[in-house]
Amino acid sequence: MVLSKETKDYLDGLGKDIRWKKKFIWSGIGVFVFAVLVLIASINFSTNWYKESIKAKSELRQDILNEIADEGKKIYDANEITILRENTQIMQLWIKNNPKKAEDFLRFKDGYNASKENH
């Protein structure tokens, strides 16, 4: 089979065009693979950073709690403090209004405190 010069030129151009497209496709695949690897590495680094961040926060909180405990102080719920304050005010008012019955209560309180100290 004999081909004309135009057909040969067209087929040569088609071959060059196919090689160029093949290089372009392989380059695209390479960039895609690289992008996936970068994505995986980014997820890994960010997960490790987040874990370390949480760990550092919990260590910092524990250090603060240890400092507070070293000073002989504690952290209490604000609602409990309010309830204790109200109960103390009620007891003081009751003692003030019932001095005879208050003597029994104060004697009981002194005995209770003494028994706590002995144990």
ChimeraX commands (.cxc) that place a marker at each C-alpha (Angstrom):
marker #1 position 0.00,0.00,0.00 radius 0.5
marker #1 position 1.37,3.34,-1.04 radius 0.5
marker #1 position 0.38,6.41,0.96 radius 0.5
marker #1 position 0.42,9.94,-0.26 radius 0.5
marker #1 position 2.66,12.58,1.31 radius 0.5
marker #1 position -0.34,14.32,2.92 radius 0.5
marker #1 position -1.50,11.06,4.51 radius 0.5
marker #1 position 2.02,10.35,5.81 radius 0.5
marker #1 position 2.25,13.88,7.25 radius 0.5
marker #1 position -1.21,13.52,8.81 radius 0.5
marker #1 position -0.31,10.17,10.39 radius 0.5
marker #1 position 3.00,11.56,11.69 radius 0.5
marker #1 position 1.17,14.54,13.18 radius 0.5
marker #1 position -1.41,12.20,14.69 radius 0.5
marker #1 position 1.38,10.11,16.25 radius 0.5
marker #1 position 3.01,13.23,17.75 radius 0.5
marker #1 position -0.40,14.41,18.98 radius 0.5
marker #1 position -1.05,11.04,20.65 radius 0.5
marker #1 position 2.40,11.11,22.33 radius 0.5
marker #1 position 1.75,14.64,23.64 radius 0.5
marker #1 position -1.69,13.63,24.99 radius 0.5
marker #1 position -0.17,10.51,26.55 radius 0.5
marker #1 position 2.45,12.63,28.37 radius 0.5
marker #1 position -0.30,15.03,29.48 radius 0.5
marker #1 position -2.42,12.17,30.85 radius 0.5
marker #1 position 0.52,10.62,32.71 radius 0.5
marker #1 position 1.42,14.04,34.14 radius 0.5
marker #1 position -2.17,14.43,35.35 radius 0.5
marker #1 position -2.07,11.00,36.99 radius 0.5
marker #1 position 1.24,11.89,38.66 radius 0.5
marker #1 position -0.15,15.19,39.98 radius 0.5
marker #1 position -3.25,13.39,41.26 radius 0.5
marker #1 position -1.17,10.76,43.10 radius 0.5
marker #1 position 1.01,13.51,44.59 radius 0.5
marker #1 position -2.09,15.42,45.71 radius 0.5
marker #1 position -3.50,12.31,47.41 radius 0.5
marker #1 position -0.18,11.75,49.22 radius 0.5
marker #1 position -0.12,15.39,50.37 radius 0.5
marker #1 position -3.71,15.04,51.58 radius 0.5
marker #1 position -2.90,11.91,53.56 radius 0.5
marker #1 position 0.19,13.54,55.09 radius 0.5
marker #1 position -1.81,16.66,55.99 radius 0.5
marker #1 position -4.50,14.61,57.71 radius 0.5
marker #1 position -1.84,12.67,59.61 radius 0.5
marker #1 position 0.02,15.80,60.76 radius 0.5
marker #1 position -3.16,17.64,61.74 radius 0.5
marker #1 position -4.44,14.64,63.72 radius 0.5
marker #1 position -1.14,14.36,65.59 radius 0.5
marker #1 position -1.13,18.11,66.27 radius 0.5
marker #1 position -4.69,17.97,67.60 radius 0.5
marker #1 position -3.87,15.05,69.92 radius 0.5
marker #1 position -0.81,16.88,71.27 radius 0.5
marker #1 position -2.85,20.05,71.72 radius 0.5
marker #1 position -5.49,18.21,73.77 radius 0.5
marker #1 position -2.75,16.49,75.78 radius 0.5
marker #1 position -1.05,19.82,76.50 radius 0.5
marker #1 position -4.34,21.39,77.60 radius 0.5
marker #1 position -5.12,18.55,80.00 radius 0.5
marker #1 position -1.59,18.69,81.42 radius 0.5
marker #1 position -1.92,22.45,81.91 radius 0.5
marker #1 position -5.27,22.02,83.66 radius 0.5
marker #1 position -3.80,19.35,85.93 radius 0.5
marker #1 position -0.85,21.63,86.77 radius 0.5
marker #1 position -3.25,24.42,87.73 radius 0.5
marker #1 position -5.30,22.04,89.89 radius 0.5
marker #1 position -2.10,20.80,91.56 radius 0.5
marker #1 position -1.04,24.38,92.33 radius 0.5
marker #1 position -4.44,25.11,93.85 radius 0.5
marker #1 position -4.24,21.91,95.94 radius 0.5
marker #1 position -0.70,22.81,97.07 radius 0.5
marker #1 position -2.06,26.09,98.42 radius 0.5
marker #1 position -4.58,24.11,100.48 radius 0.5
marker #1 position -7.52,25.26,98.39 radius 0.5
marker #1 position -10.13,23.34,96.45 radius 0.5
marker #1 position -12.59,24.03,93.66 radius 0.5
marker #1 position -16.26,23.66,94.51 radius 0.5
marker #1 position -19.48,23.94,92.59 radius 0.5
marker #1 position -21.00,27.43,92.96 radius 0.5
marker #1 position -24.46,25.96,93.62 radius 0.5
marker #1 position -23.13,23.95,96.57 radius 0.5
marker #1 position -21.51,27.06,98.04 radius 0.5
marker #1 position -24.78,28.96,97.71 radius 0.5
marker #1 position -26.72,26.15,99.40 radius 0.5
marker #1 position -24.18,25.96,102.24 radius 0.5
marker #1 position -24.30,29.73,102.71 radius 0.5
marker #1 position -28.12,29.68,102.86 radius 0.5
marker #1 position -28.13,26.76,105.32 radius 0.5
marker #1 position -25.61,28.55,107.54 radius 0.5
marker #1 position -27.75,31.69,107.58 radius 0.5
marker #1 position -30.85,29.63,108.43 radius 0.5
marker #1 position -29.00,27.85,111.26 radius 0.5
marker #1 position -27.71,31.15,112.68 radius 0.5
marker #1 position -31.20,32.62,112.56 radius 0.5
marker #1 position -32.63,29.50,114.25 radius 0.5
marker #1 position -29.96,29.64,116.99 radius 0.5
marker #1 position -30.71,33.33,117.54 radius 0.5
marker #1 position -34.49,32.75,117.76 radius 0.5
marker #1 position -34.30,29.51,119.86 radius 0.5
marker #1 position -31.49,30.02,122.39 radius 0.5
marker #1 position -32.61,27.18,124.70 radius 0.5
marker #1 position -32.81,24.60,121.90 radius 0.5
marker #1 position -29.64,26.06,120.42 radius 0.5
marker #1 position -27.67,25.00,123.53 radius 0.5
marker #1 position -28.47,21.36,122.77 radius 0.5
marker #1 position -27.45,21.81,119.16 radius 0.5
marker #1 position -24.19,23.59,120.07 radius 0.5
marker #1 position -23.37,20.86,122.63 radius 0.5
marker #1 position -24.02,18.24,119.92 radius 0.5
marker #1 position -21.81,20.20,117.49 radius 0.5
marker #1 position -18.97,20.42,120.03 radius 0.5
marker #1 position -19.22,16.67,120.70 radius 0.5
marker #1 position -19.27,15.89,117.00 radius 0.5
marker #1 position -16.17,18.04,116.38 radius 0.5
marker #1 position -14.38,16.40,119.33 radius 0.5
marker #1 position -15.16,12.93,118.02 radius 0.5
marker #1 position -13.87,13.91,114.58 radius 0.5
marker #1 position -10.59,15.11,116.10 radius 0.5
marker #1 position -10.12,11.86,118.04 radius 0.5
marker #1 position -10.51,9.67,114.97 radius 0.5
marker link #1:1,2 radius 0.2
marker link #1:2,3 radius 0.2
marker link #1:3,4 radius 0.2
marker link #1:4,5 radius 0.2
marker link #1:5,6 radius 0.2
marker link #1:6,7 radius 0.2
marker link #1:7,8 radius 0.2
marker link #1:8,9 radius 0.2
marker link #1:9,10 radius 0.2
marker link #1:10,11 radius 0.2
marker link #1:11,12 radius 0.2
marker link #1:12,13 radius 0.2
marker link #1:13,14 radius 0.2
marker link #1:14,15 radius 0.2
marker link #1:15,16 radius 0.2
marker link #1:16,17 radius 0.2
marker link #1:17,18 radius 0.2
marker link #1:18,19 radius 0.2
marker link #1:19,20 radius 0.2
marker link #1:20,21 radius 0.2
marker link #1:21,22 radius 0.2
marker link #1:22,23 radius 0.2
marker link #1:23,24 radius 0.2
marker link #1:24,25 radius 0.2
marker link #1:25,26 radius 0.2
marker link #1:26,27 radius 0.2
marker link #1:27,28 radius 0.2
marker link #1:28,29 radius 0.2
marker link #1:29,30 radius 0.2
marker link #1:30,31 radius 0.2
marker link #1:31,32 radius 0.2
marker link #1:32,33 radius 0.2
marker link #1:33,34 radius 0.2
marker link #1:34,35 radius 0.2
marker link #1:35,36 radius 0.2
marker link #1:36,37 radius 0.2
marker link #1:37,38 radius 0.2
marker link #1:38,39 radius 0.2
marker link #1:39,40 radius 0.2
marker link #1:40,41 radius 0.2
marker link #1:41,42 radius 0.2
marker link #1:42,43 radius 0.2
marker link #1:43,44 radius 0.2
marker link #1:44,45 radius 0.2
marker link #1:45,46 radius 0.2
marker link #1:46,47 radius 0.2
marker link #1:47,48 radius 0.2
marker link #1:48,49 radius 0.2
marker link #1:49,50 radius 0.2
marker link #1:50,51 radius 0.2
marker link #1:51,52 radius 0.2
marker link #1:52,53 radius 0.2
marker link #1:53,54 radius 0.2
marker link #1:54,55 radius 0.2
marker link #1:55,56 radius 0.2
marker link #1:56,57 radius 0.2
marker link #1:57,58 radius 0.2
marker link #1:58,59 radius 0.2
marker link #1:59,60 radius 0.2
marker link #1:60,61 radius 0.2
marker link #1:61,62 radius 0.2
marker link #1:62,63 radius 0.2
marker link #1:63,64 radius 0.2
marker link #1:64,65 radius 0.2
marker link #1:65,66 radius 0.2
marker link #1:66,67 radius 0.2
marker link #1:67,68 radius 0.2
marker link #1:68,69 radius 0.2
marker link #1:69,70 radius 0.2
marker link #1:70,71 radius 0.2
marker link #1:71,72 radius 0.2
marker link #1:72,73 radius 0.2
marker link #1:73,74 radius 0.2
marker link #1:74,75 radius 0.2
marker link #1:75,76 radius 0.2
marker link #1:76,77 radius 0.2
marker link #1:77,78 radius 0.2
marker link #1:78,79 radius 0.2
marker link #1:79,80 radius 0.2
marker link #1:80,81 radius 0.2
marker link #1:81,82 radius 0.2
marker link #1:82,83 radius 0.2
marker link #1:83,84 radius 0.2
marker link #1:84,85 radius 0.2
marker link #1:85,86 radius 0.2
marker link #1:86,87 radius 0.2
marker link #1:87,88 radius 0.2
marker link #1:88,89 radius 0.2
marker link #1:89,90 radius 0.2
marker link #1:90,91 radius 0.2
marker link #1:91,92 radius 0.2
marker link #1:92,93 radius 0.2
marker link #1:93,94 radius 0.2
marker link #1:94,95 radius 0.2
marker link #1:95,96 radius 0.2
marker link #1:96,97 radius 0.2
marker link #1:97,98 radius 0.2
marker link #1:98,99 radius 0.2
marker link #1:99,100 radius 0.2
marker link #1:100,101 radius 0.2
marker link #1:101,102 radius 0.2
marker link #1:102,103 radius 0.2
marker link #1:103,104 radius 0.2
marker link #1:104,105 radius 0.2
marker link #1:105,106 radius 0.2
marker link #1:106,107 radius 0.2
marker link #1:107,108 radius 0.2
marker link #1:108,109 radius 0.2
marker link #1:109,110 radius 0.2
marker link #1:110,111 radius 0.2
marker link #1:111,112 radius 0.2
marker link #1:112,113 radius 0.2
marker link #1:113,114 radius 0.2
marker link #1:114,115 radius 0.2
marker link #1:115,116 radius 0.2
marker link #1:116,117 radius 0.2
marker link #1:117,118 radius 0.2
marker link #1:118,119 radius 0.2
view
